[in-house]
Amino acid sequence: MEIIAIFLCIFLFFSTLLSHPLIKKHIKKHEHIAKPKLPPGSMGWPYIGETLQLYSQDPNIFFASKQKRYGEIFKTHILGCPCVMLGSPEAARFVLVTHAHLFKPTYPKSKEKLIGPSALFFHQGDYHTRIRKLVQTSLSPETIRKLIPDIETEVNSALESWVSGGKVVNAFQEMKKFSFNIGILSVFGNLEGNYRKQLKENYSIVEKGYNSFPTRIPGTAHSKALSARKRIREIISEIICKRKEQRLIEKDLLGHLLNYKDEKGQTLTDEQIADNVIGVLFAAQDTTASVLTWILKYLHDDQKLLEAIKAEQMAIYELNQGGKMTLTWGQTRNMPITYRVILESLRMASIISFTFREAVVDVVYKGYLIPKGWKVMPLFRNIHHDPEFYPAPHNFDPSRFEAAPKPNTFMPFGNGVHSCPGNELAKLNMLILIHHLVTKFRWEVVGYQSGIQYSPFPVPMHGLPARFWRN
């Protein structure tokens, strides 16, 4: 009985001690240090989370209202995944640059299959570094400057098709065709016409199934996309075989991929090459097409700005004997007004509104826990439309780029090791197309309506129907 009484006294002593306010405060303080809290925010309904809220309204409103309520870091649950969203330049840099090794690129498995699991942007580490270097080399300024005559040919062909018969065209769809042709040019060089046609037809099917419900049921968009993806792989294999038979050493992306050997003499497999070719074509088409469509709209809406662009481009046009001479690399580097219009279009439209990463370990940022396995989304659009960095952010004002933006506040092509390696080619395409458009043609938007549609990238409503004429 004495032993029981002693234990009871000890128990009561420690119970009393632990209940003391100072002791409780000390324990809570250390618990807080050991277990950081999740960011503020709502997780919505079980499983579906806040997906319906996101897709039933303008995504800009969804993200902006969340940030206004919770601050620069908040949690939510969309597309079946718990997410942490980050709306400040510092947070974006933390995830994409300074601590990029803690966050891996992540895509739904269904989308990964359609592009190819060996594609550059599904990886990190040594493999990613090697492939990225090959892509960057094939799309470097030294390489793409040699493509200017071929790009001009594609531009003129596209513009002539738009004025044919005075018909109304869907500007976005036409820009997609143009962007795809430039993608083919950068990957394969001057590809044989039949191959180009086959790739375009099958890629169109893959594209339609990319955002469809992932099912293998025959006849569905996703099932058709998988079959078309297989055919693209076969077409690329044929092109690879021809290159190897003819022992062609080309400076295009396919050439760089075929000629690659690692330190052990290992080459890339045909599967790895095909996945990366499809990945580059995918990355090059819709994004560039979306920006070009917005540029058409912004210039159409601001005739004074359009006249300034025309004056700048006509000076170059006349210098080139009325367009008889090819644009030079130096001329494309000296189009300041046009270049600022492109930058402001990239900011305003923010085609890549956010990017997906996944925490590979538990991460603490500004005292908040980002659990391992959670998706992490730096919100580029929120940053690009923040009045702290861009006064009157909803006004189209290219003059704001007369001075360089603050670090990490302008990321239209992403940031860090996974930023878009084709950004210089994309901007070159835009400069060349604008040059030929404003010096030789005029256009009007037909049945103009304001508004944005997402497919999945933001484009003007109905793809901006327009009619084009020669000057």
Long-range contacts (C-beta under 8 A, 24 or more apart in sequence): 35-369, 36-364, 36-367, 36-368, 36-369, 37-367, 37-368, 37-369, 38-75, 38-368, 38-369, 38-371, 39-70, 39-73, 39-74, 39-75, 39-84, 39-368, 39-369, 39-370, 40-70, 40-71, 40-74, 40-75, 41-66, 41-70, 41-74, 41-75, 41-76, 41-85, 42-75, 42-76, 43-75, 43-76, 43-77, 43-82, 44-76, 44-77, 47-80, 48-77, 48-80, 49-76, 49-77, 49-78, 49-79, 49-80, 49-82, 50-76, 50-77, 50-78, 51-77, 51-78, 51-79, 51-80, 54-78, 58-452, 59-353, 59-381, 59-454, 60-353, 60-381, 60-385, 63-87, 63-353, 63-354, 63-379, 63-381, 63-382, 64-382, 64-385, 67-379, 67-382, 73-365, 73-366, 73-368, 79-108, 81-374, 81-375, 82-371, 82-374, 82-375, 83-374, 83-375, 83-376, 83-377, 84-368, 84-370, 84-374, 84-375, 84-376, 84-377, 85-354, 85-376, 85-377, 85-379, 86-365, 86-376, 86-377, 86-378, 86-379, 87-379, 87-382, 87-383, 87-386, 88-383, 89-383, 89-389, 89-406, 89-407, 89-408, 89-409, 90-408, 91-365, 91-366, 91-378, 92-378, 92-379, 92-380, 92-383, 92-408, 92-411, 92-415, 93-407, 93-408, 93-415, 93-416, 94-365, 95-357, 95-376, 95-378, 96-355, 96-357, 96-378, 96-414, 96-415, 96-416, 96-418, 96-419, 97-415, 97-416, 99-363, 100-124, 100-416, 100-417, 100-418, 101-360, 102-359, 102-360, 102-361, 102-363, 103-357, 103-358, 103-359, 103-360, 103-363, 103-376, 104-357, 104-358, 104-360, 105-356, 105-357, 105-358, 105-418, 106-356, 106-357, 106-358, 106-375, 107-356, 108-214, 109-214, 110-214, 110-222, 111-210, 113-226, 113-229, 114-206, 114-209, 114-210, 114-225, 114-226, 114-229, 115-275, 115-278, 115-279, 115-282, 116-229, 116-271, 116-274, 116-275, 116-276, 116-278, 116-279, 117-275, 118-269, 118-271, 118-272, 118-275, 118-276, 119-275, 119-276, 119-278, 119-279, 120-276, 120-279, 120-280, 121-279, 121-283, 121-418, 124-417, 124-418, 128-417, 128-418, 129-417, 130-260, 130-262, 131-276, 132-417, 132-421, 134-253, 134-256, 134-257, 134-260, 135-253, 135-256, 135-276, 135-280, 135-421, 135-422, 136-421, 137-256, 138-186, 138-251, 138-252, 138-253, 138-255, 138-256, 139-186, 139-253, 139-421, 139-422, 139-424, 139-425, 140-424, 141-329, 141-424, 143-251, 144-186, 144-424, 144-425, 144-428, 145-329, 146-251, 147-185, 147-186, 147-425, 147-428, 148-326, 148-327, 148-328, 148-329, 148-332, 148-428, 148-432, 149-326, 150-185, 150-190, 151-182, 151-185, 151-428, 151-429, 151-432, 152-326, 152-327, 152-432, 152-436, 154-178, 154-181, 154-182, 154-185, 155-432, 155-433, 155-436, 156-436, 158-433, 159-436, 159-437, 159-440, 159-441, 159-468, 162-441, 162-468, 163-441, 163-468, 163-469, 163-470, 166-467, 166-469, 167-467, 168-446, 168-465, 168-466, 168-467, 169-465, 169-466, 169-467, 169-468, 170-462, 170-463, 170-464, 170-465, 171-293, 171-296, 171-460, 171-463, 171-464, 171-465, 171-466, 172-289, 172-290, 172-293, 172-459, 172-460, 172-463, 172-464, 173-463, 175-288, 175-289, 175-290, 175-292, 175-293, 176-285, 176-286, 176-289, 178-289, 178-292, 178-429, 178-433, 179-284, 179-285, 179-286, 179-288, 179-289, 179-292, 179-429, 180-281, 180-284, 180-285, 182-284, 182-288, 182-425, 182-429, 183-280, 183-281, 183-284, 183-285, 184-281, 186-252, 186-253, 186-280, 186-284, 186-422, 186-425, 187-252, 187-253, 187-254, 187-277, 187-280, 187-281, 188-239, 188-252, 188-253, 188-254, 189-250, 189-251, 189-252, 189-254, 189-255, 191-239, 195-235, 195-238, 195-239, 198-231, 198-235, 199-232, 199-235, 199-281, 202-228, 202-229, 202-231, 202-232, 202-235, 203-228, 203-232, 203-281, 206-232, 206-278, 207-285, 211-456, 229-278, 232-274, 232-278, 233-271, 233-274, 233-278, 236-270, 236-273, 236-274, 236-277, 236-278, 237-270, 237-274, 240-270, 240-273, 253-277, 253-280, 280-422, 283-420, 283-422, 284-422, 284-425, 284-426, 286-457, 287-351, 287-352, 287-420, 287-426, 287-457, 288-426, 288-429, 288-430, 290-349, 290-351, 290-457, 290-458, 290-459, 291-342, 291-345, 291-346, 291-349, 291-351, 291-426, 291-430, 292-429, 292-430, 292-433, 293-459, 293-460, 293-463, 293-464, 294-345, 294-348, 294-349, 294-459, 294-460, 295-341, 295-342, 295-345, 295-430, 295-434, 296-443, 296-445, 296-464, 296-466, 297-445, 297-460, 297-464, 298-341, 298-344, 298-345, 298-348, 298-396, 299-341, 299-438, 300-443, 300-444, 300-445, 300-466, 301-396, 302-396, 305-341, 305-398, 306-438, 308-337, 309-337, 309-338, 309-341, 309-434, 309-438, 310-438, 310-439, 312-336, 312-337, 312-338, 313-338, 313-434, 313-435, 313-438, 313-439, 314-438, 314-439, 316-435, 317-435, 317-439, 323-436, 323-439, 323-440, 327-432, 327-435, 332-428, 332-431, 332-432, 335-431, 335-435, 337-398, 338-431, 338-434, 338-435, 339-427, 339-431, 340-398, 340-399, 340-401, 340-402, 341-398, 341-434, 342-427, 342-430, 342-431, 342-434, 343-398, 343-401, 343-410, 343-412, 344-396, 344-397, 344-398, 344-400, 344-401, 345-396, 346-412, 347-384, 347-390, 347-410, 347-412, 348-384, 348-394, 348-396, 349-458, 350-380, 350-381, 350-384, 350-385, 350-412, 350-458, 351-412, 351-457, 351-458, 352-380, 352-412, 352-413, 352-414, 352-457, 353-379, 353-380, 353-381, 353-458, 354-378, 354-379, 354-380, 354-381, 355-380, 355-414, 355-418, 378-411, 380-411, 380-412, 380-414, 383-408, 383-409, 383-411, 384-409, 384-410, 384-411, 384-412, 439-471, 440-470, 440-471, 441-468, 441-469, 441-470, 441-471, 442-468, 442-469, 442-471, 443-467, 443-468, 443-469
